[in-house]
Amino acid sequence: MEQSLNKATKKLELLVSQNEQCQRIIALEGVGVLGAAGLIASLSQTEHFKNGRCASVYLGVTPKQFSSGGKTVMLGIDKCAGDKQLKSCLFLGTLS
């Protein structure tokens, strides 16, 4: 089991090292091989997103917004929205 995990990790690292976009994402602080590969896989079809905020909403890394009567309240990041596994991978990378 551990050997197959190491083999898959090495394969992923090789693929990421050959991709220029992944290398630019890895250069960001707190983003590793898994996070970069996940971002490229999730956001590769850029024509689906009108702007960066739409991509952030798709990933689920924007705060919840409640608006009523002209009053806007922004809460913490929604735990249920977006790609939960990718979001947790990115957030765990920022903690290390």
C-alpha positions as CSV (number, residue, x, y, z in Angstrom):
1,M,0.0,0.0,0.0
2,E,2.7,2.4,1.0
3,Q,4.7,1.6,-2.2
4,S,1.8,2.3,-4.5
5,L,1.3,5.6,-2.6
6,N,4.9,6.6,-3.1
7,K,4.8,5.6,-6.7
8,A,1.7,7.7,-7.3
9,T,3.3,10.7,-5.5
10,K,6.4,10.4,-7.6
11,K,4.3,10.3,-10.8
12,L,2.3,13.4,-9.7
13,E,5.5,15.3,-8.9
14,L,6.9,14.4,-12.3
15,L,3.8,15.6,-14.1
16,V,3.7,18.8,-12.1
17,S,7.4,19.5,-12.7
18,Q,6.8,19.3,-16.4
19,N,3.8,21.8,-16.4
20,E,4.7,25.5,-16.6
21,Q,1.3,26.6,-15.0
22,C,1.8,24.2,-12.1
23,Q,5.3,25.6,-11.5
24,R,3.9,29.1,-11.3
25,I,1.3,28.0,-8.8
26,I,3.8,26.1,-6.7
27,A,5.8,29.3,-6.5
28,L,3.0,30.7,-4.3
29,E,3.6,30.4,-0.6
30,G,1.7,27.4,0.9
31,V,0.8,25.7,-2.4
32,G,2.3,22.3,-2.9
33,V,2.2,19.7,-5.6
34,L,-1.2,18.4,-4.8
35,G,-2.8,21.8,-4.5
36,A,-1.2,23.0,-7.8
37,A,-2.4,19.9,-9.7
38,G,-5.9,20.3,-8.2
39,L,-6.1,23.9,-9.2
40,I,-5.0,23.2,-12.7
41,A,-7.5,20.3,-13.0
42,S,-10.4,22.4,-11.6
43,L,-9.7,25.7,-13.4
44,S,-8.3,24.4,-16.7
45,Q,-11.4,25.5,-18.6
46,T,-11.0,29.3,-18.1
47,E,-13.7,30.3,-20.6
48,H,-16.3,29.0,-18.0
49,F,-15.4,31.9,-15.6
50,K,-16.2,35.5,-16.3
51,N,-13.6,36.8,-13.8
52,G,-11.4,35.7,-10.9
53,R,-14.3,36.1,-8.4
54,C,-16.4,33.5,-10.3
55,A,-13.5,31.1,-10.2
56,S,-13.2,31.7,-6.4
57,V,-16.9,31.1,-5.9
58,Y,-16.5,27.8,-7.9
59,L,-13.7,26.7,-5.6
60,G,-15.7,27.8,-2.5
61,V,-13.1,30.2,-1.1
62,T,-15.3,33.3,-0.9
63,P,-17.2,34.4,2.3
64,K,-20.9,33.8,2.7
65,Q,-22.9,36.9,2.0
66,F,-26.3,37.7,3.6
67,S,-28.0,40.8,2.3
68,S,-31.3,42.3,3.4
69,G,-32.7,45.8,3.2
70,G,-29.6,47.3,1.6
71,K,-27.4,46.0,4.5
72,T,-24.7,43.5,3.5
73,V,-23.2,41.1,6.1
74,M,-20.1,39.1,5.1
75,L,-19.5,36.0,7.2
76,G,-16.7,33.4,7.2
77,I,-15.9,31.1,4.3
78,D,-18.7,28.7,3.6
79,K,-17.7,25.1,4.5
80,C,-20.3,23.5,2.3
81,A,-19.6,25.2,-1.1
82,G,-17.1,24.3,-3.7
83,D,-14.6,21.5,-4.0
84,K,-14.2,20.4,-0.4
85,Q,-11.1,18.3,-0.9
86,L,-9.2,20.9,-3.0
87,K,-10.2,23.6,-0.5
88,S,-9.0,21.6,2.5
89,C,-5.7,20.9,0.6
90,L,-5.1,24.6,0.0
91,F,-6.0,25.7,3.5
92,L,-3.8,23.0,5.1
93,G,-1.0,24.2,2.9
94,T,-1.3,27.7,4.3
95,L,-1.0,26.4,7.9
96,S,2.3,24.7,7.3
